[in-house]
């Protein structure tokens, strides 16, 4: 299967759970494919990526889309999670912006949603993962990727304060990967 991303963190996490499958990144296959994420939902973007990459490689593909949804902001940034401040914004810029935006809000609840889509030209299988938590009042932690340093769990720690092993047990992506793997196993693909 081909993982439709060049993000090393995503590739590592997917390969860790799909140990008994032969997986390749786009880079492993010398492919430079950048699918435009223009759908209204995470599932729509993940499905679009899987199908567009499959159309080129004609091999089974796994693609994902994920993001942060803040309840007080009606689900913002949602599908715009990585782009809501523009392409030149850094993770620190985005995290600081959200902390400031929520400064006056009591409800700081949020969730990270991840969809993984397997597509082989015939079968479309969807894995889903959701991690519930809160937006912290300040950035904390060093094991950081994306919004980890501001996404606070019910135990009071941010995701960036967890070890990689702890994070991989609870992250929305790891939950979606496990869900997808179980569904693929049931279909015996």
C-alpha positions as CSV (number, residue, x, y, z in Angstrom):
1,X,0.0,0.0,0.0
2,X,1.1,3.6,-0.6
3,X,0.7,6.2,2.1
4,X,-0.4,9.4,0.3
5,X,1.8,11.8,2.2
6,X,5.3,13.1,2.5
7,X,4.9,13.9,6.2
8,X,7.5,11.8,8.0
9,X,5.5,11.8,11.3
10,X,2.4,10.5,9.7
11,X,4.3,7.8,7.8
12,X,6.1,6.6,10.9
13,X,2.8,6.4,12.9
14,X,1.0,4.5,10.1
15,X,3.9,2.1,9.6
16,X,4.1,1.4,13.3
17,X,0.5,0.1,13.5
18,X,0.5,-1.5,10.0
19,X,3.6,-3.5,10.8
20,X,2.4,-6.6,9.0
21,X,1.8,-4.8,5.7
22,X,4.3,-3.6,3.1
23,X,3.9,0.2,3.0
24,X,5.5,2.8,0.9
25,X,5.5,6.6,1.1
26,X,5.2,8.8,-2.0
27,X,8.9,9.5,-1.7
28,X,9.7,5.8,-1.6
29,X,8.0,5.5,-5.0
30,X,9.7,8.7,-6.3
31,X,6.3,10.4,-6.6
32,X,5.7,14.1,-6.2
33,X,1.9,14.4,-5.9
34,X,0.3,17.2,-4.1
35,X,-3.5,16.8,-4.0
36,X,-5.4,20.1,-3.4
37,X,-7.5,19.7,-0.2
38,X,-10.6,21.7,-1.3
39,X,-13.4,19.5,0.2
40,X,-15.7,20.7,2.9
41,X,-14.9,17.7,5.3
42,X,-11.9,15.8,6.5
43,X,-13.5,12.6,5.0
44,X,-13.9,14.4,1.7
45,X,-10.3,15.5,1.6
46,X,-9.0,12.1,2.6
47,X,-11.1,10.3,0.0
48,X,-10.1,12.8,-2.7
49,X,-6.4,12.2,-1.9
50,X,-6.8,8.4,-1.9
51,X,-8.6,8.3,-5.2
52,X,-6.3,10.9,-7.0
53,X,-3.2,9.1,-5.9
54,X,-4.7,5.7,-6.9
55,X,-5.5,7.0,-10.3
56,X,-1.8,7.7,-10.8
57,X,-0.1,4.7,-9.1
58,X,-2.8,2.0,-9.7
59,X,-1.9,0.5,-6.3
60,X,-3.8,0.5,-3.0
61,X,-3.6,3.8,-1.2
62,X,-4.1,5.1,2.3
63,X,-4.7,8.8,2.7
64,X,-5.7,10.9,5.6
65,X,-7.0,14.3,6.6
66,X,-7.3,15.6,10.1
67,X,-7.7,18.8,12.1
68,X,-8.7,20.7,15.2
69,X,-12.3,21.7,15.9
70,X,-13.0,24.1,18.7
71,X,-16.5,24.1,20.0
72,X,-16.7,27.8,21.0
73,X,-15.6,28.7,17.5
74,X,-18.3,26.6,15.8
75,X,-15.7,23.9,14.8
76,X,-13.0,26.4,13.6
77,X,-10.4,25.9,12.2
78,X,-11.8,22.5,11.0
79,X,-10.7,21.6,7.5
80,X,-8.7,24.8,7.3
81,X,-6.5,23.7,10.3
82,X,-3.2,23.8,8.6
83,X,-4.1,26.8,6.3
84,X,-6.2,29.2,8.3
85,X,-3.4,31.8,8.7
86,X,-2.0,31.2,5.3
87,X,0.8,29.0,3.9
88,X,3.6,31.0,5.6
89,X,2.3,30.7,9.1
90,X,4.2,28.5,11.5
91,X,2.8,26.1,14.1
92,X,3.7,28.7,16.8
93,X,1.8,31.4,14.9
94,X,-1.3,29.2,14.7
95,X,-1.1,28.1,18.3
96,X,-0.6,31.6,19.6
97,X,-3.5,32.9,17.4
98,X,-5.9,30.3,18.9
99,X,-4.8,30.9,22.5
100,X,-5.5,34.7,22.0
101,X,-8.7,34.1,20.1
102,X,-10.1,32.0,23.0
103,X,-8.8,34.3,25.8
104,X,-12.3,35.5,26.8
105,X,-14.1,32.1,26.4
106,X,-15.0,29.8,29.3
107,X,-15.7,26.9,27.0
108,X,-12.3,25.8,25.7
109,X,-13.4,22.3,24.7
110,X,-12.1,21.0,21.4
111,X,-11.5,17.8,19.5
112,X,-9.0,16.5,17.0
113,X,-10.6,14.5,14.2
114,X,-8.8,12.2,11.8
115,X,-10.1,10.2,8.9
116,X,-8.0,7.6,7.0
117,X,-9.2,6.3,3.7
118,X,-8.0,3.1,2.0
119,X,-8.8,2.9,-1.7
120,X,-7.8,0.1,-4.1
121,X,-9.9,1.0,-7.2
122,X,-12.8,-1.1,-5.9
123,X,-13.0,-0.9,-2.1
124,X,-13.2,2.3,-0.1
125,X,-12.7,1.7,3.7
126,X,-12.8,4.5,6.2
127,X,-11.1,4.7,9.6
128,X,-12.1,7.4,12.1
129,X,-10.4,8.7,15.2
130,X,-11.5,11.5,17.6
131,X,-9.6,12.8,20.6
132,X,-11.5,15.1,22.9
133,X,-9.8,17.8,25.0
134,X,-9.4,21.5,25.6
135,X,-7.3,24.4,24.3
136,X,-4.7,25.3,26.9
137,X,-4.2,28.9,28.0
138,X,-0.5,28.7,27.1
139,X,1.8,26.5,25.1
140,X,3.3,23.6,27.1
141,X,5.5,20.6,26.2
142,X,8.3,19.8,23.9
143,X,7.2,16.6,22.1
144,X,5.4,18.9,19.6
145,X,3.7,18.5,16.3
146,X,0.9,20.7,15.1
147,X,-1.4,21.7,18.0
148,X,0.1,19.2,20.5
149,X,1.5,22.0,22.8
150,X,-2.0,23.7,23.2
151,X,-4.2,20.6,23.1
152,X,-4.9,19.7,26.7
153,X,-6.2,16.4,27.8
154,X,-8.8,15.8,30.6
155,X,-5.8,14.8,32.8
156,X,-4.4,18.4,32.5
157,X,-1.4,17.5,30.3
158,X,-1.0,18.8,26.8
159,X,-0.3,16.2,24.1
160,X,3.2,17.7,23.8
161,X,3.9,16.7,27.4
162,X,3.3,13.0,26.6
163,X,6.0,10.6,25.5
164,X,5.7,9.4,21.8
165,X,4.5,6.0,23.0
166,X,1.7,7.7,25.2
167,X,0.7,9.9,22.3
168,X,0.5,7.1,19.8
169,X,-1.9,5.2,22.1
170,X,-4.5,8.1,22.2
171,X,-4.0,10.4,19.2
172,X,-6.8,10.8,16.7
173,X,-4.6,9.5,14.0
174,X,-3.6,6.4,15.8
175,X,-7.2,5.7,16.7
176,X,-8.1,6.1,13.0
177,X,-5.3,3.9,11.9
178,X,-6.3,1.2,14.3
179,X,-9.9,1.5,13.2
180,X,-8.9,1.2,9.5
181,X,-6.6,-1.7,10.2
182,X,-9.4,-3.7,11.9
183,X,-11.8,-3.0,9.0
184,X,-9.2,-4.1,6.4
185,X,-8.5,-7.3,8.4
186,X,-12.2,-8.1,8.4
187,X,-12.3,-7.8,4.6
188,X,-9.1,-9.9,4.4
189,X,-7.4,-7.5,2.0
